């Protein structure tokens, strides 16, 4: 699904928080997973721009909490995901964040424990559960590709295989034989369980794709949730879920994964 820039910008403008996802998905006839991915990237970009300034005010946020304001309310007022506000406040209290969150059920009942649990549950982008779901989506995308290649009788080396052989820069799939995709012979495939906007694409060109091309030749990048129609990379193929076989149940699971919150 190639998305034109005007539509992409309209979607971004209509997405303010998680409650907008279903309505926007229906309005533009898109999978909810695609809209959720676009919102996630919008939130991350926003956080990167303002997090340092908000973090500098952590002592003030802590005083607000001591006076009775909830963690969720303080986070909302500052326009950041609640998990990040949890991190700031725990730091102000001298409490190790990872240990507290990981073992939260072991802590005594009280206001702090209850508010942290509530904050984490409300955060669809930075909470441990959100990170776990993102990782699960990534694994599901790779599983779909592995099944697709096996159906075509195409053998490959996985990222795990390549790392065991000592390779540092490794695509998800290095094909043992070239595969024709729309008249282009590809040698590798990289799976991305996200929407391919220009920022994400440029990031991965620098971090991964350029090295893959130099080391292995022409490849195919799969942005499962779609991509903006302005992105490209030296003739390498860019595809999304619509390219693959209809009727693959796992693709439908992936497109609606975020409904399982």
N, C-alpha and C positions, 0 to 999 in steps of 0.2 A: 504494500500500500504506500505509494508515493504521495505525500501530502504537500500541497502547494503552500507557499509561505504565508499567503493571506489567511488561509484556513487555520494554519498553525498559530498565527498571532491571535486570531479571533478566539481560538480554544484557550490559549494562555490567558487572555483577558477575561474570559468567563470563568476561569478556575481560580477561586480564592481559597477554598479549603476542601476537605474531604467530602463534605456534604454536597458539593457541586458535581461530583464525578458522574453519578448516574444520570442526572439531567443533561449534562454536556454530551455524554456518550449517546444518549437517545437522540438528542438534537442533531448530531453529526453522523449518526448511524455508525458508530465506532465500537469496538470491544471496550468494555470497562477497563481492561488491563492496559490498553493503549492510553486512555485518558489518565488513568492513575499514574502511569509512567511519566507522562508529560507534567503532571502536577508535582510528582516527586522531584523531577529535575528543576522545576521552577522553585520549589521550596529550598532545595540544596543551594541553588545560585543565590537566592535571597539571604540565606543564613551566612554564606561565605562573605557577603558584602557587609553585614552588620554585626556578626558575632563578636568580633574583637571589641567593638565599642560597648556592646551590652555586657560582655564579660568584665570590662573595667568597672562596671557599676554593681558588681556582685555584692559588696558590703551593703549597698542600699537595698538591693533585692532581699537580702537576708533580714534586714531590719523590717521590711514590709511583711515578710513571713512571720517574724516574731510578733508583729502587731495583729496577726490574724488572717492576712490574705493567703489564699491557697496557692500552692505551687502552680496549678493549672492556670489560675487567674493571672499570676505574675507573668507566666510565660506568654499567655495570650496578649496581655497588654504590651509586651515587648516584641511581639510578632515572631517568636521562635518556637520550635517544637518543645514540648514539655520535658522531654528527656534531657535536653541541654540545660534547662533551668534546674532540673534535679542535680545535674553534675555540678553546677555553680554553687548551689546551696550546700550540698554535701561537702564541697571543698571549703566553704566558709566555716562549716562546723568542724572541720578537721576529720571528717569521716571518709575513709577510702571508698570511692564510688563503686569499683568493680566488686569488691567484697560485699558491700552492703546490698547491691542489686542482685548479685548472684545468689546470696543466701538470705534474701529478704524475709522469707517465711520463718526463719529462725530468730528474727529479732522480736523483742517484746511488742505487744500491741500498743498502739498509740497514734498520735496525730501524724508524726513523720512517716511511719511505716504505711499508714493508710493513704496518705497523700502521694507518696512515691508510687505506690501500686496503682493508684488512680491515674497519675500522670503517665506512667509507662503504658497503661492500657489505652490511653487516649491518643498516643503518638504513633501515627501510621508511617513515619519516615525515619526516625532516629532511635527508636526503642530497640532493645534486644530482639523482640519478636519480629519487628520490621526487618531487621538485618537478617534474621533467620529465614524469613519468607523470601527475601531477595536472593539469598543463597540457594534456597530450594527451587526458585524459578530458574536460576542459572543451570542447576543440575538437570531440571526437566527439559530445558531447551537442548542441552547436550544429549540427553537420552533420546529425544525425538530425532535428532540428526543421526545418531548412531543407528537407530532403527531404519531410517530412510536409506542410509548408505548400505546397510546389510541387505535390504530388499533389492537394491540395485546390484548386489554382488560386488561392491567396491570395498576392498580391504584398506586399512589405514593404520597409522600409529597414533595413539592418543597422546594428549599432553603428558599424561603420567608415563607412558612408554618413552617419550622423548626426553623427559627430565631424567629418567633412569639411565639414559644413554649419554647424559652429560650436556644436553642442549640447554642454554639459558633462556632463549626467547622461543617460546613454543606455542603454536596455534592449537586449538582444541583438537583438530584432526589434520594430520599430514597424510595425504592420499598416497597409496603405493603405486597407483597408476592415475594418469590424468583423466579428468571427468569433463565432458563437454556440457557446458551450461550456456544456452543461447548462442552457440557458436564460439564460445570462449573456452579454452582448455584451462581448467583450474587444478591447482596442486594442493591447496589447503583450504580449510573452512574454519571460520571463527564464529562462535555463537554468542550473541549478546541479548540477554533477556531484558531489553529496554527499548525506548523509542530513540531513533537516531537523529538527534538535532545537530546543528552545526558545532556546538561546543563539545558535545560528547564525541562526535566523529573526529574533530580536530585533535582532541585529547588522545584518542586511541590510535590515530595515525602516528603521532609522536611517540606514544608509549609502546605500541605493538605492531600495527599494520606495516609500517615502513620496514621494520626489521624482518617481518615475515616475507615480504616481497623480495627483499634483498637476498634472504637466505634460501627461500624455497620457490620463488617464482610468483605467478599470478594466482590469486585466490578468490574466495567468496566470503563476504561478511554477511551474516544474517542478523538483522535487527528484528527480532520476533514481533515487536509491537508496532512496526512501521518506521518510516523515516521521511525526513523533509526532502523535497525533490531537488534541492540545490546541492546536496552532498555527492561527492564522487571521490575516486582515488585511483588515478593512473590506469584506468581500464579494468581494475578489479571489479568483480560482480558484487552488487549489493541487493539483497533480497529480504523479504519478510515472510510471515506465515502463509501468505496467499500463494507463494511459489510451490509449496509442498502438497503432497497428495491429499485430496479431499477425503474426509472420513477418518483421518487419524484422530482418534479420541483424545490423545494426549495434547494435541494442539488446542483443542477446545478447553481442556483443563488449564493450559497455560494462559490462554486469553482471559479466562475468568478466575485466575488464581487469587486475585486480591479480594474476591468476594468471600473468602474463607476466614476473614479476620475474626 
